[in-house]
């Protein structure tokens, strides 16, 4: 994987994480948090889809690595909602 492919993967994860945060209505941090939420959402969403027997939707392949866009957003929403419930408001 080249540096450009890695940066593109980070950009896609950041966008998916930001969309997940916007849907959930809870956001802490900036672009780095969105990237982390996007990757965690992709892991969580892919795990959920495999356990439920659902197909991978809208996969993007970058440098031989597949990134599930739809499941990343769904997993991000679930992850952000759980984090929002576990953390108290200021």
C-alpha positions as CSV (number, residue, x, y, z in Angstrom):
1,X,0.0,0.0,0.0
2,X,1.4,3.3,-1.0
3,X,1.2,6.6,0.9
4,X,-1.4,7.9,-1.5
5,X,-3.6,4.8,-1.0
6,X,-3.2,5.0,2.7
7,X,-4.2,8.7,2.7
8,X,-7.2,8.0,0.5
9,X,-8.3,5.2,2.9
10,X,-8.0,7.7,5.9
11,X,-10.1,10.2,4.0
12,X,-12.8,7.7,3.2
13,X,-12.8,6.5,6.9
14,X,-13.0,10.1,8.1
15,X,-16.0,10.9,5.9
16,X,-17.8,7.7,7.0
17,X,-17.0,8.5,10.6
18,X,-18.2,12.1,10.2
19,X,-21.5,11.0,8.6
20,X,-22.0,8.5,11.4
21,X,-21.4,11.2,14.0
22,X,-23.8,13.5,12.2
23,X,-26.6,10.9,12.1
24,X,-26.1,10.0,15.8
25,X,-26.1,13.6,16.8
26,X,-23.0,13.3,19.0
27,X,-19.5,14.5,18.2
28,X,-16.4,14.8,20.2
29,X,-13.2,15.9,18.5
30,X,-12.2,16.7,15.0
31,X,-10.9,14.8,11.9
32,X,-8.8,12.4,13.8
33,X,-11.7,11.3,15.9
34,X,-13.8,10.9,12.8
35,X,-11.2,8.7,11.2
36,X,-11.0,6.5,14.3
37,X,-14.8,6.3,14.4
38,X,-14.9,5.4,10.7
39,X,-12.4,2.5,11.2
40,X,-14.1,1.3,14.3
41,X,-17.5,1.6,12.5
42,X,-16.1,-0.5,9.6
43,X,-15.0,-3.2,12.0
44,X,-18.2,-3.2,13.9
45,X,-20.4,-3.0,10.9
46,X,-18.6,-5.8,9.0
47,X,-18.7,-8.0,12.1
48,X,-22.5,-7.4,12.5
49,X,-23.1,-8.1,8.8
50,X,-21.2,-11.4,8.9
51,X,-23.1,-12.5,12.1
52,X,-26.5,-11.6,10.6
53,X,-25.6,-13.1,7.2
54,X,-26.0,-9.8,5.3
55,X,-24.1,-8.9,2.2
56,X,-21.3,-6.4,2.1
57,X,-22.7,-3.2,0.6
58,X,-20.8,-0.6,-1.4
59,X,-17.2,-1.9,-0.9
60,X,-14.3,0.3,-2.0
61,X,-11.1,-1.5,-2.7
62,X,-7.9,0.6,-2.2
63,X,-4.5,-1.0,-2.5
64,X,-6.0,-4.5,-2.1
65,X,-7.9,-3.6,1.0
66,X,-11.7,-3.6,1.0
67,X,-13.5,-0.8,2.9
68,X,-17.3,-1.3,3.4
69,X,-18.8,2.2,3.1
70,X,-22.4,1.4,4.2
71,X,-21.5,-0.9,7.1
72,X,-18.9,1.6,8.2
73,X,-21.5,4.3,8.5
74,X,-24.0,2.0,10.3
75,X,-21.3,0.8,12.6
76,X,-20.2,4.4,13.3
77,X,-23.7,5.4,14.2
78,X,-24.0,2.5,16.7
79,X,-20.5,3.1,18.1
80,X,-21.2,6.8,18.6
81,X,-24.6,6.2,20.2
82,X,-23.0,3.8,22.7
83,X,-20.2,6.3,23.5
84,X,-22.8,9.0,23.9
85,X,-24.8,6.9,26.3
86,X,-21.7,6.0,28.3
87,X,-20.3,9.5,28.7
88,X,-22.0,12.1,30.7
89,X,-22.8,15.5,29.3
90,X,-20.9,18.5,30.6
